């Protein structure tokens, strides 16, 4: 991908800080579900409800991210405007509430990603969707790719380009790590 930074925003550090601190996050209507895990803990999942028959996107956030992160809000706002559905499963300890178990998340936890995606696949919003995508940003992308390596038969397509999803520039900026079609 041929990317040229704006002259007024050189370097990766400023390009990371600027959207997080200087651009307001759009409002998104979310509803939260708490899923109990098999080890007695929980994860919180925030959903955006779209129209039946439209795609569903599961967004795995980055390190210390959440559904409140600027990039998550931008993506959720965009898919909400399209009438799509989506969800942000919070890695353990990232939903704003301490977890019950002393376990924490990490980028190599493919088993947890598998459990989340399989449970998500049975969710009514996903069952009513035309397609089911999983997207990972930063650490979430690493975890998703690790899952793909350990559970390759679980998904249909892996594509490193957001252009197959849509030509919109918003997606080209936002989805930089991975896109998996379930």
C-alpha positions, -999 to 999 in steps of 0.1 A, spaced: 0 0 0 14 34 -10 7 57 20 20 93 22 16 110 56 3 145 56 31 170 57 18 184 90 16 150 107 50 133 102 59 101 119 40 72 134 39 86 169 20 118 159 -2 98 136 -12 76 165 -17 104 190 -36 128 168 -68 108 161 -69 96 197 -66 130 213 -77 156 187 -106 141 168 -139 135 187 -153 100 186 -187 96 170 -217 86 190 -228 50 185 -258 32 200 -244 1 218 -260 -25 240 -238 -47 262 -240 -84 269 -219 -102 295 -208 -137 285 -197 -161 312 -165 -180 302 -159 -217 309 -133 -208 336 -157 -188 358 -148 -154 344 -166 -132 319 -161 -110 288 -183 -81 279 -194 -76 243 -208 -44 230 -232 -47 200 -244 -23 173 -277 -36 159 -282 -33 121 -307 -46 97 -313 -83 91 -297 -96 59 -268 -72 61 -232 -81 71 -220 -85 107 -185 -75 118 -167 -86 150 -140 -61 159 -111 -72 181 -96 -41 197 -59 -33 203 -38 -33 234 -58 -17 263 -85 -7 238 -123 -11 240 -155 -1 222 -147 34 234 -114 36 215 -115 62 187 -109 36 159 -136 13 173 -161 42 175 -153 52 139 -157 17 125 -189 11 145 -204 44 135 -197 37 99 -212 2 99 -242 15 119 -247 41 91 -246 12 65 -273 -7 84 -248 -34 93 -244 -51 127 -213 -54 147 -197 -63 180 -166 -55 200 -158 -83 224 -136 -68 252 -106 -87 261 -105 -96 298 -101 -65 319 -108 -40 291 -145 -34 295 -141 -10 324 -147 -37 351 -122 -60 367 -126 -96 359 -133 -123 384 -104 -146 375 -67 -136 377 -63 -144 340 -54 -116 316 -55 -114 278 -26 -117 254 -21 -117 216 -15 -154 215 -47 -166 231 -62 -183 200 -84 -205 221 -102 -175 236 -106 -160 201 -120 -193 189 -145 -195 218 -156 -159 211 -160 -164 174 -179 -197 178 -202 -182 204 -207 -151 182 -216 -173 152 -246 -186 172 -258 -151 182 -292 -141 167 -277 -110 150 -250 -131 132 -275 -158 122 -296 -131 105 -266 -115 88 -257 -120 52 -220 -124 60 -199 -127 92 -165 -109 93 -139 -107 120 -115 -77 120 -85 -71 143 -68 -39 150 -32 -40 163 -31 -66 191 -66 -78 181 -52 -84 146 -23 -104 159 -47 -125 181 -69 -130 151 -40 -141 129 -28 -165 156 -63 -180 157 -62 -184 119 -29 -203 122 -42 -226 149 -77 -231 136 -73 -227 98 -103 -248 89 -126 -225 109 -128 -197 84 -134 -194 47 -112 -166 35 -83 -145 48 -76 -113 30 -50 -87 40 -68 -60 19 -98 -40 30 -105 -33 -7 -124 -65 -10 -149 -53 17 -155 -18 3 -137 8 -16 -144 35 10 -114 53 22 -126 51 58 -121 14 57 -87 17 40 -76 39 69 -93 19 97 -87 -17 88 -50 -21 86 -43 -55 102 -65 -82 91 -100 -92 78 -113 -127 81 -146 -139 67 -162 -166 88 
